[in-house]
Structures are given as C-alpha cells and as structure tokens.
C-alpha cells in the first residue's frame, strides 16, 4: 500500500474545514501496466477540484464523473477498467492492464483525519471502506508510515542522495559525529545529527517504512549502525563498499554473533549495478534499489 497519503488527507481535512463535500477514489486492484499502485488516492469535491491521482490521467475523467454521482447519492461505486472492455478503450486504457477503483463519498472525515494525521505517525493504520466491493466484502485502506531514510556518513555521495530523496518525498536524517562533515554549510536544510550512529539510532523509531544506508566507509561508524539495523523493522538496509569490503564486514558481524540470515538483510555493495562511478550516479543506484525493494514489499 502507498506511503504518500499524508498530503491527500491534509487536503481532505482542509477542504472539510471549508465545508466542501467530497468523494475519495482509491485504486484497490491492479494488473498489468496500471499506472498507479494499489492504495493511490484521488479526492474530488463537488465543484470539481481534485488532488492526487488514480491513473496517468487516462481514466480520471470517468472517476470524477462518478465522484459527483456518489456525492449526490451518498453511495459508493466500484469501477472496473479492463483493456478488453469497450469502456477501457473509451477512457484510453489501451496499454494492456486492469485497474479497479473504489469511489466513495467521504463520511466521518474529522475522525478519520485525526486518526491518520494526529495519531502516532510511525504506526501502520487501517480503515475499512464503507462500500462493499463484493458480497460481504469490504476493501481495507492500509496506510503505511511515511518513508524515512537514515543515512550514516556525511560524505559526497550523501549530498546527492539527500537531494534525490527529497524529490521522492522521503524524510531523511543524516548521522555523522564529524562536525566538519555534517554541517549546515554542506547539507543545507537537511536534518542531521552530530552523534555516534548507534546512540542516535537507539533514539529513533525504526519502522517498516524506514531505510538505513551506511556510506561513511568507516567500520567505526558503519558497523554499529548496521548492528542495530539488521535487527530492526527497516525494510531496506544498504552499505557502501566493494565486494571485498563487504565480505570483511560480514566476517566482523559473524564474529559478533550475528546470523547469516540477519547479515543477508544488508544490500552490499549498496545500490543496483548500473555501472555507476560518480557520486551522484552511486546515489541514483542506491535510490533505484530502495524503490525496487519498496515496491516488492507492496505486492
């Protein structure tokens, strides 16, 4: 399920405060080349204002029309777009896929918004739909905590990584006890901590939407962070270094009593093999692997 729901629900809360009537469209099933993943939202008010997306634009028009109808009737509707149907061709879904979209009038907005936006932001949250998608069956909206990346080592690669992560709406925390490395001058507008990684990580909530990446290339910094990471809920753990460097790292962890299964959680060398050489290219390969692992978990 999606982690980029917070902006949508902030919009919903703001529009509700303005007295707008709304409907919420949600992707609940996909197959093939559907452009948006399950959990994606589009909110529409009775004037046609909208925020979010449930497609690349090819079916949003039909969804908006349905939203107007559900706002008036107070009843939800399930839309099914398949490449083999006339409706799919009419709305432009000719690229070979299937998408089911649930469109519901929004009710109990204040309670739901409070639950999602004001309760513990690190918890997985679930809200059942108000509309049946099959006899006796309702879709459950699953909201994962916001994506978070903890980067150990304020090095050159980190500068590119934090900039790219910002574009993907990832909340980044940079850790490095070396104040000459982790500074406002080198990392403007970045949340950084000048402490030892194990001490900082022990105070951070690491959940199923957290990634931990070690880039310092210094075992004194990287190893303590990895020791915490591989026994945490983090969904992606990566460490910079050559294959030999990684094997040395594995040997050290084995010597400290960590199991092969625990150590295997570390992606090392970090990043997908795209032939990257420059720091920005290495940062790109790490984010590519991050996205790949994240999406595997969404399936």
N, C-alpha and C positions, 0 to 999 in steps of 0.2 A: 504494500500500500504506500501511498505517497507521503512524503515528509514536508512537502511545500504547501501545506494547507493553511498556515498561520495567517498569511496576508488575506486569503479569501474570507476567513472567519472574522478578521479585524474589519474588513469591508462590510460584512453582514451586520456586525454589531453597530457600526457607524450608520449604516442605512436604516437599521431598525430604530435608532435614536432619532432619525429624521422622519419616522413614521411611514416608511416605504413598505409596501407589500412585495414579497419576493418569492421566487422559486429557486430550488437548488437542483442542478443537474449533475449526476455523478456517473462516471464510467464504472460499470460493475462487472463487465466481462469483455475480454478481447481475444482475438485470434488473428494470426497472420500479420499483416502490415498496418495494424491500427496505430494511428499517430500519437495517441496519448495512453498512458498506463492506467490500470485499474486504480480507482481512488481519486482520479483527477476530477476537479470540480469546475463548474461554471455557475455563477449566481446571476440571476436576471431579475430586475424589478419591473413593476407594471408599466413603466414608461419606456422600457427597452434598454435601459442602461445595464451593462454587464461587466463582469470581472472574471477572469480565468478563462479556461478553455477545456473542451472535451474532445477536440479534434484539431486538425491543422486548419480548420475553417470550413472544411467541406460539408459538414453536417450541422454546424452551429445554427444555421438559419431555421432548420426544421425544429431543432431543440428549443430555440427562442419562441417560436410559434406555439409549441406545446406548453412552454412555461406560462405563457399568457393564459392558456386554457386552464391549467392547473391552479393558477392564482384565483381565477374566477370561480372554478368549481370546488376548490378545496380538496381535490382528489389527485393522487399521484398517477403517473403513467409510465409504463416501461416501453422504451423504443428499441427496436432491433433492426440494425442495419447490416445486411449481408451482401457480399458482392454479387450473388446470384439473383437478387431480387430487383424488381424494377425500381423500387424506392432507392436502393443503393446507387444505381446509375443516375437517377434523377438528382441526387444530392452530391454526386461527384465522388463517391467511394468506389472508384473503379480500379484501385491499385491492388486489390486482392486481399481482403481482410473482412473481419466481422467485429462489430462493436455493439454492446448493449448498454443503453443509457437510461438510468432511472431519473425521472423528473418529478420533484415533489414540492408542494407548497411548504414554505418554512413555518413551522409552529414551535412554540416553546423556545423562541430564539434566545431570550435572555438566559435561560437556564443552560442551554447547550453552549452558548458562547462563554459563559462563566466557567463551565466545566472544562472547556477546551483551552481557553486563553488564560484563566486565572489560577487553575489548579497546578499541581506540580508539573513543570514543563518537561521533566525528564521521564515521565511515566507514559506508557502505552495507553491510549484511551480508545474506547469503543462506544459507538452509538448505533442502535438498531434503527433501520428505516421505518417509516410509518406506513409504507406501502408494500403489499405482498408482491414478490416477483414470480412466485409460483404458489400453488395452493398450499397454505400453511407455512410458507417460507418467506422470510424477510432478509434483505441484504443488511449486513452489519458493516458500518463505516469504521475502519480501523485507522487511527491517527498515530503515526509513529512520532517520537520526539524529533525536534528539528535536527538536521545534520550538523555534526560538530567534528572538527578535526583538531587534534592536538599535535603540534609539530615540535620535536625536540631538536634543537640546534639552529641558531640564527645565522645560517650560512647563506651563500649566494643563491643556491637552489631554492632556499626558503623564500627569498624575496619574490621570485616568480611564482612559487606555489601559492603564497597567500593572496597574491593579486588574482590569480586564476580562480582560486577557491571562492573569492568574493563574488565573482561573476556567477558562480553556481549557487550562490546564496548559502554558503557553508560558513558556519560560525567558527572562526579559527582562534586558537590560543597557542602562542609561541612560548617555548620554555628554553631558557639558557641562562646559567648563572653568570656568564661573562658579560658584564655590562657594556663592554666595548662592542660586543656583537649585537646583543638585544637592546636596542635603543630607539627612541622616537625618531632620531635622525635617519637611521637605516630602515626602520619599519614604521613609517607614519600611519597613525590611525589603526594600528594593529594592537590587539590585546596581548600583551606579553608579560611574562613573569621571570624576574631575575632570581630564580631559586633552583635548587637541585631537583632534577626531574622526579625522583621518587617522592620527595617531600611535597611537591606541587600536585602530583597525580593522586596522592593519598587524600587530598582535599577536594578533588574534582569528581563530580558524578559521571562515571563512565557507563553509558547505556548502549542499547542495541543500535543506536544511530551514530555512534562515536567511532572515529577512525584515529589511530595513533601511528604517527610516522616519525622515525628517528633518522636524522640527517647529519648529526654532528661528526660522524666518523670517528668518534672518541668513545671507547668502551666505558670510560668512567661516567659518561653521560647517557649513552645509548642503552647499555646493559640494564641498569636499574629501572629504566622506563619500560623496557621490554619484559622484564621480570613481572612487573605489575600488569602490563598489557595482556600477556598471554593467559592470565588467569582472571581476566575481566570479561565483561559482556561486549567489548568492542567488536564490531563486525569486520573491520579491516585493520590489519597491523602490517606495517612495512618498515624495512630497514635498508638504508643506503649502504652500498659497498660491493666489491667484486665477489665472485663466487668463492674465492679463497678466504676473503674477509668474512663472508657469511659462514663458511664452514668452521672457521676459528670461533665465531660467535656461537654456533651450535655446540661446539665442544665445551665452551665455557659454561653454557647453560646446562648441558648434560652433567657436567662436573658439580653443579649446584643442586642436582636432584630433580631437574625438570624432565618431564617425559618427552618421548618422541612426538606424541600426539600434540602436546602443548606447544612444542617448538615449531611443529609443522604449521601452526597458525600464522607464523611470520612469513610474509612475502619478501624474500630476499634472493637476489638483489631487488630493490624496490622498483616497481613500475613495469609496464608492458614492454616487451622487446620491440621497439620501433626504430632501433638504430640511433637513439638519441645520444648526443655528445655534449651539446651546450647546456648550461644550467637551466635555461628556460625549457629546452626540449626534454630534459630529465624531469622537470616539474610537470610537464604535459603528460609524460608517460605514467607518472605516479597518479595523476588525476584520472587518466584513462582507466587505469587498473581499479582505482577507487570506484568509478562509475560502474565498471563491469561487475565487480563483486557486489555492489549495492543492488544492481538490477537482478542478479542471480537470486538474491535474497527476497526480491519482490515477486518471484514467480511461484 
